[in-house]
Amino acid sequence: LFRSESLAIDGEELVRLQALFDQAVGSILPKISFKGSYTRQDDHGVSSSGSLSSFTLKDRTEYKFTLKQPIFSGLKEFYALRQTSALASAQENDLRHAKLLLFSDAAQAFYGVLQAERALATTEDSLRLGRERLEELGQRQKAGLSRRSEVLAQEAEVASIEAQIEELKGVLAVAWETLQFLTGVSQTRLLTDTFADPGEVPGVESYLTRAMAARKDVEAFRHRIAAAEEGVAVARSGWFPTLTLDANYYTHRAGVSKEIDWDVLLSLEAPIFDGFTTSARMREAASYLRTARLQLA
């Protein structure tokens, strides 16, 4: 688990999705800031006694705390929050599934080494017996008890076994390389299988039922479908009006407004035409939803 770069990449993707979730939460919360401004302008020919004198001053300063709170925007933020949560859940299941696959790969590599070692040991025993048989046939030929063809056939058999041994050595080397790559285990270590042989294996149907209910990759696709459905809702919210509250508290103002300490602005904006942008986003979101359902299927 520590050595796998793939798992680390999947983990970083989960970190990014969790950060996106926090960003979605932040879009719902109010924004508070402090703003200071200094304005200098030409006042040539402007009477300082006019009713707009605060706007025509040569020098004007202003300091204020500002609060901005979105009240309604078609529930886009809440849909985005649920979408990001579903994507994070999908990534968590992908990460669990990747760990299971890594366990499976490591187990296959482990038993691949044992299998190659046992096959090599068995073949080496066959080679020893073949050479003993060859030596025996050679002596029997000298004594006139065996034909030359029998000796040649045994020599071919020994040569074939020697070739098998070289091939198995290559297989064993590859198996060790795979195991070392996955686990970092040194080739000098002796591997021992301490697991008992499995008992009776259940039928295929039981595994299919378990897979449909609990496989992490299948569960990840279900969460992606949920995320895609929320994505459609996010895109649809572009057709709804937005309501926003802006509030200011002034710590310093110049001119006739200097006695005004605060103001509040409630603004409503209703979309009429956006160049078909929302329609295009709806088609894109619907395509993602169809893709997610096809992936699960």
Beta strands, then each sheet from edge to edge (+ up, - down):
strand 1: 31-40
strand 2: 59-72
strand 3: 242-252
strand 4: 262-269
sheet 1: 1+ 2- 3+ 4-
end
